[in-house]
């Protein structure tokens, strides 16, 4: 049982003229616990008249990022802003040197929802009867001494009003933007911000101030960023030290659009990758679709964290034993062919969930009308986001995702098919133990599957290269490949233009110590100017030598993260590490899980750091093939052990130093500088 410690009276609050007459708490319908907690905090304090602050508190329903209908076209929010806007609030030379000021950033759905929630608060205030309203987000608490500080701040704001007009916007809570905030100090309790305040968790807004914000719309970018542009016209004020703070002990599904840019600029470092969430504890699921050109249901199930296998419908019908064996590996089967006897058994098995798209053909022996309502869902045929998440998540007892219901991959891509053909597995090769550690992920086969690569050349003849779509000698700067000035989480090196040198041998990426930069080392990286969807990607490479160094030639994308790798670990120059990362979703889906991926180590039979060799990645919808000097050394099909990436990716070459010593060991500075060289890069259809 918790004890409620009284906080005393705050005379700034009350029903008289020039007092803050109301409190508006922005709260999601699905977060009643947060509302109870903030009300408990407010009950500690009383108004100037002695009544609890809860007596003047109203709840405002927050816009939920999980509700797709909340994101219909609106003139209230412009979801596109720029790096220049971020730099206006928080200048940082690392960000400014990595990206152009006009680089476009697109808000996340969570950021749009937060902006629209605050806009709804402004609308309520502008049409309400209260002159001053405190707007609170539902994760706040009052710091020690908050009551006295708020009283002093509010009194100072009112005194200024005799000269400058009534206060329109007063911050009781904020974060100084990396210590860069510009402020005009008025007294020891209040200041006038020029720019540089983050967060909108607690602020007082007048009716006139609310009307001014509504006139200034649309909100461009995250709402707390946009507010910085409004400071001058609203005569904004802020308490000298925040009296109200945000709680740090509550879970949040917020997602920030600027974070990937800060990571690439080396400003934040969140490690080497986000660990996969693991599969949710749900009942096994069988689904049948209407056979549309895009496989949205399969993608949606995968985004929910289920390991999904899709069938084409022309496979041999499964008997009950085959179905049980398949469900031991996969959580959800889409369009699975069943014998009539098996379908009857599915109908009787209360453990199984059945999902049907509108107009889906139903297997003989399975009557959905005979199933209990708790284990069947029939998806509506309206817009993909209109009810489909809700129906699907209800039957699976899962929370609705923030992301929009997906369009899905084209059926011709055959995503999520199981392309593995049972064959004698290849002998285990000697390799670092870490080569066998796979991500525990819904997008990697489980350990119980006993996955090993199939012997090379056993499934497909080597595909002839198609037409050339891009090429570069790499002996000088090229419009095809651009040098990168950035980094990424888990990398001890910052990529700079000084780390790139061109000569007749090609593009040399050089890693060396860095005494003044954001990371202890500087190196080089290049990437294609355009993304590619499928094709063959080749380069002549001489890998870097040295412990703690990794030379990379790979395809990569974010949102969702997908990746196909060739890497050379400097401490083992006779080996090549190949890897695949897969996350589901449409372009723009904020899914970036993956720490180890699905790596495998190949014995090259030569020292990759001693001379140039030609390395190839042949990426097709149904398989990926890795070649060295024209010889196939590794190949994978779908679910071998991951689905095949299906979205456009950029081609990269880099030399980096992992923060984790698990992959490449500890960097030996006595071997620096070290370099990797790339030449004759060709991309075929």
C-alpha positions in Angstrom: 0.0 0.0 0.0 1.5 3.3 -1.1 1.4 6.4 1.1 0.2 9.7 -0.4 2.5 12.5 0.7 0.6 15.8 0.7 2.2 18.4 -1.5 0.4 21.4 -0.1 -1.4 24.3 -1.8 -0.4 25.8 -5.2 -1.9 29.2 -5.3 -1.4 29.5 -9.0 -4.4 27.2 -9.4 -7.9 28.3 -8.7 -11.1 29.9 -10.0 -10.2 33.6 -9.6 -9.0 35.9 -12.3 -5.4 35.2 -13.4 -5.3 31.8 -11.9 -4.9 28.5 -13.8 -8.5 27.3 -13.7 -8.2 23.9 -15.3 -5.9 21.0 -16.0 -6.2 18.9 -19.1 -4.6 15.4 -19.1 -3.8 13.8 -22.4 -4.4 10.1 -22.0 -4.8 7.1 -24.3 -8.0 4.9 -23.9 -5.7 1.9 -23.6 -3.7 3.4 -20.7 -6.1 3.7 -17.8 -3.3 2.9 -15.4 -1.4 6.0 -16.4 -4.5 8.1 -15.8 -4.9 6.6 -12.3 -1.3 7.3 -11.6 -1.3 10.9 -12.7 -4.6 11.6 -10.8 -3.0 10.1 -7.7 -0.1 12.6 -8.2 -2.5 15.5 -8.6 -4.5 14.6 -5.5 -1.4 15.4 -3.5 -1.8 19.1 -4.2 -4.6 21.6 -3.7 -5.7 24.8 -5.3 -5.4 28.2 -3.6 -9.0 27.6 -2.4 -8.0 24.3 -0.8 -9.7 21.8 -3.1 -7.7 18.9 -4.7 -6.2 19.6 -8.2 -8.2 16.6 -9.4 -11.3 18.7 -9.0 -10.2 20.9 -11.8 -8.8 18.1 -13.9 -10.3 16.8 -17.1 -9.2 13.9 -19.3 -8.6 14.5 -23.1 -8.6 11.3 -25.2 -5.3 11.1 -26.9 -5.0 10.2 -30.6 -3.8 6.6 -30.8 -1.0 5.8 -33.2 -2.4 2.3 -33.4 -5.7 3.6 -34.9 -5.2 3.9 -38.6 -8.3 5.9 -39.0 -6.7 8.7 -37.0 -4.2 9.2 -39.8 -6.6 10.1 -42.6 -5.5 13.2 -44.6 -5.5 16.3 -42.4 -4.4 19.9 -42.8 -3.4 20.0 -39.1 0.0 18.2 -39.4 2.6 18.2 -42.1 4.5 14.9 -41.5 7.6 16.0 -43.4 10.3 18.2 -41.9 14.0 18.7 -42.4 17.4 18.2 -40.7 17.5 22.0 -40.7 14.5 22.1 -38.4 16.2 19.7 -36.0 19.4 21.9 -36.1 17.3 25.0 -35.4 16.3 23.6 -32.0 19.5 21.8 -31.3 22.6 22.8 -33.3 25.2 20.0 -33.6 28.1 20.1 -36.0 28.2 16.3 -36.3 24.6 16.3 -37.7 25.2 19.4 -39.9 28.3 17.8 -41.4 26.6 14.5 -42.1 23.3 15.7 -43.7 22.3 18.6 -45.8 19.9 21.1 -44.0 17.2 20.3 -46.5 17.4 16.5 -46.0 13.8 15.3 -45.5 12.7 13.5 -42.4 9.3 11.9 -42.1 7.5 11.8 -38.8 6.6 8.5 -37.3 3.0 7.6 -36.7 3.6 8.0 -32.9 4.9 11.6 -33.5 1.9 12.4 -35.6 -0.4 11.0 -32.9 1.3 13.1 -30.2 1.0 16.3 -32.4 -2.7 15.7 -33.1 -3.4 15.0 -29.4 -1.9 18.4 -28.5 -3.8 20.1 -31.3 -7.0 18.6 -29.9 -6.0 20.2 -26.5 -5.5 23.6 -28.2 -8.9 23.3 -29.8 -10.6 22.5 -26.5 -8.8 25.4 -24.8 -9.6 28.0 -27.5 -13.3 27.2 -27.4 -13.5 26.7 -23.6 -14.4 29.1 -20.8 -11.1 28.9 -18.9 -8.5 31.6 -19.5 -5.5 29.5 -18.5 -5.2 25.8 -18.7 -2.3 23.5 -17.7 -1.8 20.8 -20.3 -0.3 17.6 -19.0 0.9 14.4 -20.6 0.0 11.3 -18.5 3.5 10.3 -17.5 4.4 13.3 -15.2 5.3 13.8 -11.6 5.9 16.9 -9.5 9.5 17.4 -8.4 10.3 18.3 -4.8 9.5 21.9 -4.1 7.3 22.1 -7.3 4.4 23.9 -5.6 6.5 26.9 -4.4 8.4 27.0 -7.7 5.2 27.1 -9.8 3.7 29.8 -7.6 6.8 32.0 -8.0 7.0 31.4 -11.7 3.3 32.1 -12.3 3.5 35.3 -10.2 6.5 36.5 -12.2 4.7 35.7 -15.5 1.7 37.8 -14.4 3.9 40.7 -13.4 5.4 40.7 -16.9 1.8 40.8 -18.3 1.4 44.4 -17.1 4.1 45.4 -19.6 3.8 42.7 -22.4 0.3 41.5 -22.2 -1.2 38.4 -20.6 1.0 35.2 -20.6 0.1 32.9 -23.5 2.5 30.0 -23.1 4.5 29.0 -20.0 6.6 25.9 -19.7 6.6 24.1 -16.3 8.5 21.2 -17.8 11.1 20.8 -20.6 14.5 19.5 -21.5 17.3 21.8 -22.6 18.3 20.7 -26.1 21.7 19.3 -25.3 22.7 22.4 -23.3 22.3 24.6 -26.4 19.1 26.4 -25.5 19.1 30.2 -26.1 17.3 32.1 -23.3 16.8 35.6 -22.1 17.0 35.4 -18.4 14.4 37.6 -16.6 14.9 36.5 -13.0 16.0 33.6 -11.0 12.6 31.9 -11.5 11.6 32.6 -15.1 13.2 33.1 -18.5 12.2 33.8 -22.0 13.2 30.9 -24.4 14.5 31.9 -27.9 14.9 28.3 -29.0 16.1 25.0 -27.7 13.4 23.4 -25.6 12.3 19.8 -26.0 9.1 18.1 -24.7 5.6 19.2 -24.1 4.8 17.3 -20.9 3.5 20.3 -18.9 2.7 23.8 -20.1 0.2 26.5 -19.4 -1.7 27.8 -22.4 -4.1 30.7 -22.5 -7.2 30.9 -24.7 -5.4 33.5 -26.8 -2.3 31.4 -27.0 -4.3 28.3 -28.2 -6.0 30.4 -30.9 -2.6 31.6 -32.1 -1.2 28.1 -32.3 -4.3 27.0 -34.3 -3.8 29.9 -36.7 -0.2 28.9 -37.2 -1.0 25.3 -38.3 -0.1 23.0 -39.9 2.3 21.6 -37.3 5.4 20.8 -39.3 7.5 18.0 -37.7 7.3 16.8 -34.1 5.1 19.2 -32.1 7.8 20.0 -29.5 10.2 21.0 -32.3 7.6 23.1 -34.1 6.7 25.0 -30.9 10.2 26.4 -30.9 9.3 28.4 -34.0 6.3 29.8 -32.1 8.2 31.2 -29.1 8.6 34.8 -30.3 5.0 35.3 -31.5 3.6 33.8 -28.3 6.0 35.5 -26.0 6.8 32.1 -24.5 8.1 31.9 -20.9 9.6 29.0 -19.0 10.3 28.2 -15.4 14.1 28.4 -14.6 14.3 24.7 -13.5 11.5 22.2 -14.5 9.0 21.8 -11.7 7.3 18.9 -13.4 9.2 15.9 -14.8 8.4 12.8 -16.9 8.4 9.4 -15.3 11.1 7.0 -16.3 9.5 3.8 -14.9 6.8 3.3 -17.5 6.9 1.4 -20.8 6.5 3.5 -23.9 6.0 2.6 -27.6 7.1 6.0 -28.8 9.2 6.1 -31.9 11.3 9.1 -32.9 12.0 9.9 -36.6 15.3 11.7 -35.9 17.0 8.8 -34.1 18.3 7.0 -37.2 19.9 10.3 -38.4 21.5 10.9 -35.0 22.8 7.4 -35.0 24.4 7.8 -38.4 25.9 11.1 -37.3 27.5 9.4 -34.3 25.5 11.4 -31.8 23.8 8.4 -30.3 25.0 4.9 -30.1 22.4 2.3 -29.2 24.6 -0.7 -29.6 24.9 -3.1 -32.5 21.3 -3.8 -33.1 17.9 -4.3 -31.5 17.4 -7.7 -30.1 14.4 -9.5 -31.8 11.3 -9.7 -29.7 10.7 -13.4 -30.0 7.5 -15.0 -31.1 4.4 -14.0 -29.0 2.6 -16.7 -27.1 -0.4 -17.3 -29.4 -2.3 -20.3 -30.5 -1.2 -21.9 -33.8 -3.0 -20.2 -36.7 -4.2 -21.3 -40.1 -5.4 -18.7 -42.6 -6.9 -18.7 -46.0 -6.9 -15.7 -48.4 -8.8 -14.5 -51.4 -5.7 -14.8 -53.6 -5.1 -11.1 -54.2 -2.0 -9.8 -56.0 -0.5 -8.6 -52.7 -0.2 -10.9 -49.7 -1.2 -8.5 -47.0 -2.4 -11.0 -44.4 0.8 -13.0 -44.5 2.8 -9.8 -44.0 0.5 -8.6 -41.2 0.9 -11.9 -39.3 4.7 -11.6 -39.7 4.6 -8.1 -38.4 2.7 -9.4 -35.3 5.8 -11.6 -34.6 4.5 -14.9 -35.9 6.8 -17.2 -38.0 4.7 -17.4 -41.2 4.8 -20.0 -44.0 2.7 -19.3 -47.1 1.6 -22.0 -49.6 0.9 -21.5 -53.3 -2.1 -23.9 -53.3 -0.7 -26.4 -55.8 1.2 -28.4 -53.2 0.2 -31.9 -52.1 -2.5 -31.7 -49.4 -1.1 -32.3 -45.9 -2.2 -35.1 -43.6 -2.6 -34.5 -39.9 0.9 -35.6 -39.1 2.5 -33.3 -41.7 0.4 -30.4 -40.4 1.6 -31.1 -36.8 5.2 -31.3 -37.9 4.9 -28.0 -39.9 3.3 -26.2 -36.9 6.2 -27.3 -34.8 8.3 -24.9 -36.7 5.9 -22.2 -38.0 3.3 -20.3 -35.9 1.0 -19.4 -38.8 0.2 -21.2 -42.1 -1.4 -19.3 -44.9 -3.3 -21.1 -47.7 -2.2 -24.5 -46.5 -3.6 -27.4 -48.6 -5.3 -29.9 -46.3 -6.9 -33.2 -46.9 -10.6 -33.3 -46.0 -9.8 -35.5 -43.0 -7.2 -33.0 -41.8 -9.6 -30.1 -42.2 -12.2 -31.9 -40.1 -9.5 -32.5 -37.5 -8.6 -28.7 -37.6 -12.2 -27.9 -37.0 -12.3 -30.1 -33.9 -9.0 -28.9 -32.5 -9.8 -26.1 -30.0 -6.1 -25.1 -29.9 -6.1 -23.9 -33.5 -7.2 -20.4 -34.6 -8.7 -20.0 -38.1 -8.6 -16.7 -40.0 -10.4 -16.1 -43.3 -10.2 -13.2 -45.7 -13.4 -12.2 -47.4 -14.0 -14.5 -50.4 -11.4 -17.0 -49.3 -12.0 -20.6 -50.5 -12.6 -22.7 -47.5 -11.1 -26.2 -47.4 -13.6 -29.1 -47.6 -14.4 -30.4 -44.1 -13.9 -27.0 -42.4 -17.1 -25.1 -41.6 -16.2 -21.7 -39.9 -19.8 -21.5 -38.7 -19.2 -24.5 -36.5 -16.2 -23.0 -34.8 -16.4 -21.1 -31.5 -16.2 -17.3 -32.0 -13.1 -17.1 -29.9 -11.1 -19.1 -32.4 -12.2 -17.7 -35.8 -11.9 -14.3 -37.5 -13.3 -13.3 -40.8 -11.5 -10.2 -42.0 -13.5 -7.4 -43.6 -13.1 -6.6 -47.2 -12.8 -2.8 -46.7 -9.7 -0.7 -46.6 -6.8 -2.8 -45.2 -6.6 -0.7 -42.1 -10.3 -0.6 -41.5 -10.8 -3.3 -38.9 -8.3 -5.9 -40.1 -5.8 -5.3 -37.3 -8.6 -5.3 -34.8 -10.2 -8.5 -35.9 -6.8 -10.2 -36.3 -5.4 -9.1 -32.9 -8.7 -9.9 -31.1 -8.6 -13.5 -32.1 -4.9 -13.8 -31.3 -5.2 -11.8 -28.1 -2.4 -9.4 -29.1 -2.1 -5.7 -28.9 -2.7 -3.8 -32.1 0.5 -2.6 -33.7 1.3 1.0 -34.3 2.1 0.5 -38.0 -0.6 0.6 -40.6 -2.0 -2.7 -41.9 0.4 -3.6 -44.7 -0.2 -3.8 -48.4 2.1 -6.8 -48.4 4.5 -8.2 -51.0 3.5 -9.1 -54.5 2.4 -12.7 -54.8 4.9 -13.2 -57.6 7.8 -12.6 -55.0 6.7 -15.8 -53.2 7.7 -14.3 -49.8 7.4 -16.6 -46.8 7.4 -19.8 -48.9 9.5 -22.6 -47.6 12.0 -23.1 -50.4 14.1 -25.7 -48.6 14.4 -29.0 -50.2 15.3 -31.9 -47.8 18.8 -32.9 -48.6 21.9 -34.2 -46.8 23.2 -31.3 -44.9 26.7 -30.1 -45.7 29.5 -30.9 -43.1 30.1 -28.3 -40.5 33.0 -26.2 -41.4 35.5 -24.9 -38.9 34.5 -21.4 -38.0 34.2 -19.1 -35.1 31.5 -20.3 -32.7 29.6 -17.1 -33.2 29.0 -18.1 -36.8 26.4 -20.6 -35.6 24.5 -18.3 -33.3 21.3 -17.1 -35.0 18.9 -14.4 -33.8 16.1 -15.8 -31.7 13.5 -14.2 -33.9 10.2 -14.8 -35.6 12.0 -14.2 -38.9 14.7 -16.8 -38.4 14.0 -20.6 -38.2 14.1 -21.8 -34.5 17.1 -23.6 -33.1 14.9 -26.8 -32.9 14.8 -26.8 -36.8 18.5 -27.9 -36.8 19.2 -25.5 -39.7 22.4 -25.9 -41.7 23.2 -24.7 -45.2 22.4 -27.0 -48.0 25.5 -28.0 -50.1 26.2 -25.4 -52.8 25.1 -26.1 -56.4 22.5 -28.7 -55.3 19.4 -26.7 -56.2 20.0 -24.2 -59.0 22.3 -23.8 -62.0 24.4 -20.6 -61.8 22.3 -17.8 -63.2 23.7 -15.8 -66.2 24.2 -12.2 -65.4 21.6 -9.8 -67.0 22.1 -6.4 -68.5 24.4 -4.0 -66.6 22.3 -1.3 -64.8 25.2 0.4 -62.9 29.0 0.2 -62.9 31.9 2.1 -61.5 35.7 1.6 -61.8 36.0 3.1 -58.3 39.3 4.8 -59.4 37.8 8.2 -58.8 34.6 9.9 -57.6 31.6 8.6 -59.4 27.9 9.6 -59.6 27.1 5.9 -59.1 28.7 5.8 -55.6 28.9 8.5 -53.0 31.1 8.8 -50.0 29.3 8.7 -46.7 29.9 11.0 -43.7 28.2 9.2 -40.9 28.4 6.1 -38.7 26.1 3.6 -37.1 25.4 2.1 -33.7 28.1 -0.3 -32.5 30.8 1.1 -34.8 33.9 2.6 -33.1 34.7 4.4 -36.4 33.1 7.5 -37.9 33.0 7.5 -41.7 34.6 10.7 -43.1 35.7 11.9 -46.5 39.3 11.7 -45.2 38.9 8.0 -44.9 38.4 7.6 -48.7 41.3 7.7 -51.2 41.0 7.1 -54.9 43.9 5.8 -57.1 44.5 3.4 -60.0 44.0 0.5 -57.6 40.4 1.6 -56.9 38.7 3.1 -53.9 40.8 2.7 -50.7 38.9 2.9 -47.4 41.4 3.8 -44.6 40.9 3.4 -40.9 43.1 5.2 -38.4 43.0 6.7 -35.0 40.9 9.9 -34.6 41.8 12.2 -31.7 39.1 14.9 -32.1 36.0 13.2 -33.7 32.9 11.6 -32.2 34.4 8.1 -32.3 38.0 7.0 -31.5 38.6 6.0 -35.1 37.9 7.4 -38.5 37.4 5.3 -41.7 35.6 5.4 -45.0 32.4 4.1 -46.6 30.6 4.5 -49.9 27.1 3.7 -51.0 25.1 3.6 -54.2 23.2 6.7 -55.2 20.1 4.6 -55.9 18.5 1.6 -54.4 18.1 -1.7 -56.2 15.4 -4.5 -56.1 17.1 -7.8 -57.0 20.1 -8.2 -59.3 23.7 -9.4 -59.2 26.2 -7.2 -57.3 29.9 -7.7 -57.9 33.1 -6.0 -56.9 36.8 -6.8 -56.8 37.9 -6.5 -53.2 41.1 -6.6 -51.2 40.0 -6.8 -47.5 41.7 -5.0 -44.6 44.0 -7.0 -42.3 44.0 -6.5 -38.6 42.2 -7.6 -35.4 39.1 -5.7 -34.6 38.4 -4.6 -38.3 35.6 -5.7 -40.6 35.5 -5.0 -44.4 31.9 -5.0 -45.7 30.3 -5.3 -49.1 26.5 -5.5 -48.7 23.0 -4.5 -49.5 21.0 -2.7 -46.8 17.9 -0.7 -46.0 16.1 0.7 -43.0 12.3 0.8 -42.2 12.1 -2.1 -42.2 15.7 -3.2 -41.8 16.7 -5.8 -44.4 20.3 -6.7 -45.3 22.4 -9.2 -47.3 26.1 -9.2 -46.3 29.6 -10.2 -47.3 32.1 -9.4 -44.6 35.7 -10.1 -43.9 37.0 -10.2 -40.4 40.5 -8.8 -40.3 41.8 -11.3 -37.7 40.6 -14.2 -40.0 41.5 -13.1 -43.5 41.0 -16.6 -45.0 37.3 -16.7 -44.2 34.3 -14.8 -45.5 31.3 -14.2 -43.3 27.9 -14.1 -45.1 24.7 -13.0 -43.4 21.0 -12.0 -44.0 18.7 -9.8 -41.9 15.0 -9.7 -42.5 12.2 -7.6 -41.0 8.7 -7.6 -42.3 6.6 -4.7 -43.5 6.0 -2.3 -46.4 8.4 0.5 -47.2 8.4 2.9 -44.2 7.5 0.3 -41.5 9.6 1.0 -38.5 10.9 -2.5 -37.8 14.6 -2.8 -37.3 15.2 -5.9 -35.2 18.3 -8.0 -35.5 21.6 -8.4 -33.6 23.4 -11.4 -35.1 21.1 -12.2 -38.1 21.8 -15.6 -39.6 25.6 -15.7 -40.2 27.7 -18.4 -41.8 31.4 -18.5 -42.3 33.0 -19.7 -45.5 36.6 -21.0 -45.9 38.0 -19.1 -48.9 41.2 -21.1 -49.3 43.2 -17.9 -49.7 44.1 -14.7 -47.8 41.4 -12.1 -48.8 43.7 -9.3 -47.5 46.6 -10.3 -49.8 45.1 -9.6 -53.2 42.0 -8.7 -55.2 39.3 -11.3 -55.8 35.8 -10.9 -57.3 32.9 -11.3 -54.9 29.2 -11.5 -56.0 25.8 -11.4 -54.4 23.1 -12.7 -56.7 19.8 -11.6 -55.1 16.6 -13.0 -56.6 13.0 -13.3 -55.2 13.5 -17.0 -54.6 17.1 -17.3 -53.6 20.4 -15.5 -52.7 23.7 -16.9 -54.2 27.2 -15.8 -53.0 30.1 -16.3 -55.4 33.8 -15.9 -55.2 35.7 -15.6 -58.5 32.7 -16.9 -60.3 32.4 -20.0 -58.1 29.2 -20.5 -56.0 30.2 -20.8 -52.3 26.9 -20.4 -50.6 23.2 -20.2 -51.5 19.9 -19.8 -49.7 16.3 -20.0 -50.5 13.3 -18.7 -48.5 13.2 -19.8 -44.9 16.8 -20.9 -45.2 16.9 -19.9 -42.4 15.2 -16.4 -43.1 12.7 -15.2 -45.7 14.4 -13.5 -48.7 14.5 -9.7 -48.4 12.0 -8.2 -50.8 12.3 -4.4 -50.7 14.7 -1.9 -52.4 18.2 -1.8 -50.9 21.3 0.3 -51.3 24.7 -1.2 -52.1 27.4 -0.4 -49.6 31.1 -0.8 -49.1 32.8 0.1 -45.8 35.6 -0.6 -43.3 34.5 -0.5 -39.7 35.5 -1.4 -36.2 32.8 -3.2 -34.1 32.4 -2.1 -30.5 31.6 -5.7 -29.6 34.7 -7.9 -29.6 32.6 -10.9 -30.2 32.7 -10.5 -34.0 36.3 -9.4 -34.7 38.2 -9.2 -31.5 39.9 -6.1 -30.0 41.3 -3.6 -32.4 45.1 -3.5 -32.4 46.2 0.1 -32.9 49.7 -0.9 -33.7 48.3 -2.2 -37.1 46.8 1.2 -37.9 46.3 2.7 -40.4 44.8 -0.2 -42.3 42.9 -0.2 -45.6 40.5 -2.1 -47.7 40.2 -1.6 -51.5 37.3 -1.9 -53.9 37.3 -1.7 -57.7 35.3 -2.6 -60.7 31.8 -2.6 -59.1 29.1 -3.8 -61.4 25.3 -4.2 -60.9 23.4 -6.5 -63.3 19.7 -7.1 -63.7 
